[in-house]
């Protein structure tokens, strides 16, 4: 064992004469442990919330979407569909057409909606109606507010008018019977959506080319831009689930970074307590440090000893804090201790997700702060003059 480490272990042990100094060391290590535990639990709670939110968004949105040029015709669409369906990792692909418009009832009620034209069965992005045949489907909350039932006739209006030889432009509208409703997740935008057959949507938006909605695994979807390179019409754009929700992921990363910085202040305060403890140890062991210097211990050796001492205190506190935080987060998630009102949130308890990267970042920050603040005490010990230390 090296001499600096041996000296650090000697100062780490408690003696009756150094009971107060040892008590302060225990307080410093305990403060670091509490700070690390608080940071681990906070990041686990935030990661749990974000995991549930991301899973909810990914379950209700396509894994990838391919936008074709506006001038694409049926031949280009068919060729693109064939290329996408033949790509490895793709489980399904369908043409869809997105647009904005209005829903009108016979009683004069009007509501702006996002219109989604689909072909074949209702896509999985419309929970509660997925797999049902083509038709007009609206948000269940909107249908309940308007008192709609299946079979009621609604008019769908497009903002793109029809030009006529004489008279003002006429709005494009279609009357469709209500085929059913779906549950729009609360995590999505406030504007309600409506699903309708692709053929009807194309008459409402004749100048817009359909997009291709792709079902695939999350990892397979991220590889689609590379796998489809050169196999789509010129000007086609492939957007994965990460691109479609780019703003959401940016907000989540920013939220986590701000949470990390805010809670890490607890670790910073604990590290400051470590500086005070090491400074007190230097003052209490002044004569011993002077004797060691007079016996030939170099200033660098004494500095490394106090660096080791700060590292040991920080390591003990960080290890205890990480173990305590991981155990607390696992227990809170396992037994669903923190309850939430299910009518407000999409879940009924606070989820906790322990991520090794978060724990590693917490430990790295703790050791970095401990090393930086221990360096101050180490320099003070190295700067002691053996003659002056022995004289006092």
C-alpha positions in Angstrom: 0.0 0.0 0.0 1.3 3.4 -0.9 2.2 5.8 1.9 -0.3 8.5 0.9 -3.2 6.0 0.9 -2.0 4.5 4.2 -1.9 8.0 5.7 -5.4 8.7 4.4 -6.8 5.5 5.9 -5.1 6.4 9.2 -6.9 9.8 9.3 -10.1 8.2 8.2 -10.2 6.0 11.3 -11.7 7.4 14.5 -9.9 7.8 17.8 -11.1 9.2 21.0 -9.0 12.3 20.7 -10.3 12.9 17.1 -13.9 12.0 17.8 -15.2 15.5 16.7 -13.1 15.4 13.5 -14.4 12.0 12.8 -18.0 13.2 13.4 -17.5 15.9 10.9 -16.1 13.4 8.4 -19.2 11.3 8.9 -21.4 14.3 8.4 -19.6 15.2 5.2 -19.9 11.6 3.8 -23.6 11.5 5.0 -24.3 14.7 3.2 -22.8 13.4 0.0 -24.8 10.2 0.4 -28.1 12.1 0.8 -27.3 14.4 -2.1 -26.5 11.4 -4.4 -29.6 9.5 -3.2 -31.9 12.6 -3.8 -30.4 13.1 -7.3 -30.8 9.4 -8.2 -34.4 9.3 -7.1 -35.3 12.6 -8.8 -33.8 11.5 -12.1 -35.5 8.1 -11.8 -38.9 9.7 -11.3 -38.3 12.1 -14.3 -37.1 9.2 -16.4 -40.2 7.2 -15.5 -42.5 10.0 -16.5 -40.6 10.5 -19.8 -40.6 6.7 -20.5 -44.4 6.5 -20.1 -44.9 9.6 -22.2 -42.6 8.4 -25.0 -44.2 5.0 -25.0 -47.6 6.6 -25.2 -46.5 8.8 -28.1 -44.8 6.0 -30.0 -47.8 3.7 -29.6 -50.1 6.3 -31.1 -47.9 7.7 -33.9 -46.3 6.1 -36.9 -42.7 4.8 -36.6 -41.9 6.5 -39.8 -43.5 8.7 -42.5 -42.4 9.2 -46.0 -43.5 12.4 -47.8 -43.6 12.2 -51.6 -43.2 15.2 -53.9 -46.4 17.2 -54.6 -46.4 16.2 -58.3 -46.2 12.5 -57.6 -48.8 10.4 -59.3 -50.3 7.0 -58.8 -47.3 5.2 -60.4 -44.8 6.9 -58.1 -47.0 6.2 -55.1 -47.3 2.5 -56.0 -43.6 2.2 -56.7 -42.7 3.8 -53.4 -45.2 1.6 -51.5 -43.6 -1.5 -53.1 -40.1 -0.4 -52.2 -41.1 0.4 -48.6 -42.9 -2.9 -48.1 -40.0 -4.8 -49.4 -37.6 -3.2 -47.0 -36.2 -5.2 -44.1 -37.8 -4.4 -40.8 -41.0 -3.0 -42.2 -44.2 -4.8 -41.0 -46.8 -2.6 -42.8 -47.0 0.5 -45.0 -50.1 2.4 -46.1 -50.9 5.7 -47.9 -52.3 8.5 -45.7 -53.2 12.1 -46.4 -53.1 14.8 -43.7 -54.9 18.1 -43.8 -56.8 20.6 -41.7 -60.5 21.3 -42.0 -63.8 21.6 -40.2 -66.6 19.3 -39.0 -70.1 20.5 -39.3 -73.3 19.0 -37.8 -76.8 19.4 -39.1 -77.5 21.6 -36.1 -74.9 24.1 -37.0 -72.1 23.0 -34.7 -68.6 23.6 -36.1 -65.2 22.4 -34.9 -61.7 22.7 -36.6 -60.1 19.3 -36.8 -57.0 17.5 -38.2 -58.2 15.3 -41.0 -56.4 12.0 -41.7 -57.3 10.0 -44.8 -56.5 6.3 -44.7 -56.9 3.3 -46.9 -58.1 -0.1 -45.7 -58.5 -0.7 -41.9 -58.3 2.1 -39.4 -54.6 2.6 -38.4 -53.3 1.9 -34.9 -52.9 5.6 -34.3 -56.6 5.8 -33.6 -57.0 3.6 -30.5 -60.5 2.2 -30.0 -61.2 2.1 -33.7 -58.0 0.4 -35.0 -58.7 -2.4 -37.4 -62.3 -1.3 -38.2 -63.3 -0.7 -41.9 -63.1 2.6 -43.7 -65.4 5.4 -42.7 -65.6 8.6 -40.7 -64.3 8.4 -37.1 -64.1 11.3 -34.7 -62.8 11.8 -31.2 -65.0 10.2 -28.6 -64.9 13.4 -26.4 -66.1 15.5 -29.3 -68.8 13.0 -30.2 -70.0 13.0 -26.6 -70.0 16.8 -26.4 -72.1 17.0 -29.6 -74.3 14.1 -28.7 -73.4 12.2 -31.8 -74.2 8.5 -32.5 -73.1 6.1 -35.2 -74.9 6.8 -38.4 -75.3 10.5 -37.8 -74.4 12.6 -40.9 -71.5 15.0 -40.6 -70.1 17.4 -43.2 -66.3 17.6 -43.7 -65.1 20.9 -45.1 -61.7 21.6 -46.6 -60.0 25.0 -46.6 -59.1 24.6 -50.3 -62.1 25.9 -52.3 -63.3 24.9 -55.7 -63.1 27.5 -58.5 -66.2 27.9 -60.6 -66.6 29.9 -63.9 -69.2 32.2 -62.5 -69.6 33.2 -58.9 -67.3 33.1 -55.8 -65.2 30.0 -55.0 -67.2 27.2 -53.5 -65.9 25.2 -50.5 -65.0 21.6 -50.8 -67.2 19.6 -48.6 -68.4 16.0 -48.3 -71.2 14.5 -46.2 -70.4 11.2 -44.5 -72.1 9.1 -41.9 -70.3 8.6 -38.6 -68.8 5.1 -38.6 -67.5 5.2 -35.0 -65.3 7.0 -32.5 -61.8 6.6 -31.1 -60.0 7.7 -27.9 -57.6 10.5 -28.6 -54.8 10.3 -26.0 -54.4 13.3 -23.7 -50.7 13.4 -24.6 -51.6 14.5 -28.1 -52.4 18.0 -29.3 -55.7 19.7 -28.2 -57.0 19.9 -31.8 -59.2 16.8 -32.2 -58.6 14.5 -35.1 -60.9 12.8 -37.6 -60.2 9.8 -39.8 -61.9 9.4 -43.1 -61.4 7.2 -46.2 -58.4 8.1 -48.4 -60.6 8.5 -51.5 -62.7 11.1 -49.8 -59.6 12.9 -48.4 -58.1 13.1 -51.9 -61.2 14.9 -53.2 -60.9 17.4 -50.4 -57.1 18.0 -51.1 -56.6 17.2 -54.8 -53.3 19.0 -55.1 -51.7 17.2 -52.2 -49.9 13.9 -52.6 -50.5 11.2 -50.0 -47.7 10.3 -47.6 -46.7 6.7 -46.7 -47.1 5.7 -43.0 -44.8 2.9 -42.0 -45.1 0.4 -39.2 -41.8 -1.0 -38.0 -39.8 -1.6 -34.8 -38.2 1.5 -33.2 -34.7 0.5 -34.2 -35.7 -0.6 -37.7 -37.5 2.7 -38.3 -34.3 4.7 -37.5 -32.5 2.7 -40.2 -35.1 3.4 -42.9 -33.5 6.6 -44.3 -30.3 4.6 -45.0 -32.1 1.5 -46.3 -34.4 3.4 -48.6 -31.7 5.7 -50.0 -32.0 5.6 -53.8 -35.2 3.5 -53.8 -37.7 6.4 -53.6 -38.7 9.1 -56.0 -36.4 12.2 -56.1 -37.5 14.7 -53.5 -39.1 12.1 -51.2 -38.4 12.7 -47.5 -38.2 10.0 -44.8 -39.0 11.1 -41.3 -38.6 8.6 -38.4 -40.4 8.7 -35.1 -37.5 10.7 -33.7 -37.9 13.4 -36.5 -41.7 13.5 -36.1 -41.4 14.2 -32.3 -38.2 16.2 -32.4 -39.6 19.1 -30.4 -40.9 16.8 -27.7 -37.6 15.0 -27.3 -35.8 18.3 -27.1 -38.1 19.5 -24.3 -37.6 16.2 -22.5 -33.8 16.5 -22.7 -33.9 20.1 -21.6 -36.2 19.2 -18.7 -33.9 16.4 -17.5 -30.8 18.7 -17.8 -32.5 21.4 -15.7 -33.6 18.8 -13.1 -30.0 17.5 -12.9 -28.5 20.9 -12.4 -31.1 21.9 -9.8 -30.9 18.8 -7.6 -27.1 18.6 -8.1 -26.8 21.7 -5.9 -27.4 19.4 -2.9 -24.2 17.4 -3.9 -22.4 20.8 -4.3 -23.3 21.8 -0.8 -22.2 18.4 0.6 -18.9 18.8 -1.3 -18.4 22.2 0.4 -18.9 20.5 3.7 -16.1 18.1 2.7 -13.8 21.1 2.2 -14.5 22.3 5.7 -13.9 18.8 7.1 -10.6 18.4 5.3 -9.5 21.9 6.3 -10.3 21.0 10.0 -8.3 17.8 9.7 -5.3 19.8 8.3 -5.5 22.2 11.2 -5.9 19.4 13.8 -3.0 17.3 12.3 -0.8 20.3 11.8 2.0 19.0 14.1 1.8 15.5 12.6 2.0 16.9 9.1 5.0 19.0 10.1 6.7 15.9 11.6 6.1 13.9 8.4 7.6 16.8 6.4 10.6 17.0 8.6 11.1 13.2 8.2 11.2 13.6 4.4 7.6 13.4 3.2 7.5 15.7 0.1 4.7 18.3 -0.3 3.4 16.2 -3.3 3.1 13.1 -1.0 1.2 15.0 1.6 -1.1 16.5 -1.1 -1.8 13.1 -2.5 -2.7 11.8 1.1 -5.4 14.4 1.5 -6.6 13.9 -2.0 -7.0 10.2 -1.1 -8.8 11.2 2.1 -11.3 13.4 0.2 -11.7 10.7 -2.4 -12.4 8.0 0.3 -15.0 10.2 2.0 -16.6 11.0 -1.3 -16.5 7.4 -2.4 -18.1 6.1 0.8 -20.8 8.7 0.6 -21.4 8.2 -3.1 -21.6 4.4 -2.8 -24.1 4.6 0.1 -26.1 7.3 -1.7 -26.3 5.4 -5.0 -27.3 2.2 -3.2 -29.9 4.1 -1.2 -31.3 5.9 -4.2 -31.5 2.9 -6.4 -33.2 0.8 -3.7 -35.7 3.6 -2.9 -36.5 4.2 -6.6 -37.0 0.5 -7.2 -39.2 0.1 -4.2 -41.3 3.1 -5.0 -41.9 1.8 -8.5 -42.3 -1.8 -7.6 -45.1 -1.2 -5.0 -46.5 2.0 -6.7 -46.2 4.0 -3.5 -46.8 7.5 -4.9 -50.3 7.6 -6.3 -51.7 10.1 -8.8 -55.3 11.0 -9.8 -56.0 8.8 -12.9 -58.5 11.4 -14.2 -55.8 13.9 -14.6 -52.8 11.9 -15.7 -52.4 9.0 -18.1 -51.2 6.8 -15.2 -52.3 6.3 -11.7 -48.9 6.3 -9.9 -45.5 7.9 -10.2 -43.3 5.6 -12.3 -39.5 5.4 -11.5 -37.0 4.2 -14.2 -33.4 3.6 -13.0 -31.0 4.3 -15.9 -27.4 3.3 -15.5 -26.3 6.4 -17.4 -28.1 8.7 -14.9 -26.4 6.9 -11.9 -23.1 7.1 -13.7 -23.4 10.8 -14.4 -24.4 11.4 -10.7 -21.3 9.5 -9.5 -19.0 11.2 -12.0 -20.3 14.7 -10.8 -19.8 13.7 -7.2 -16.2 12.6 -7.6 -15.4 15.6 -9.8 -16.7 18.0 -7.1 -15.0 16.0 -4.4 -11.7 16.0 -6.2 -11.9 19.8 -7.0 -12.7 20.7 -3.4 -10.2 18.2 -1.9 -7.5 19.8 -4.0 -7.8 23.0 -1.9 -7.2 21.2 1.4 -4.4 19.2 -0.2 -2.6 22.3 -1.3 -2.9 23.7 2.2 -1.3 20.6 3.6 1.4 20.7 1.0 2.1 24.4 1.7 2.8 23.8 5.5 6.3 24.7 6.6 7.6 21.8 8.8 9.5 24.2 11.0 6.5 26.5 11.6 4.2 23.5 12.0 6.4 21.9 14.7 6.9 25.3 16.4 3.1 25.6 17.0 
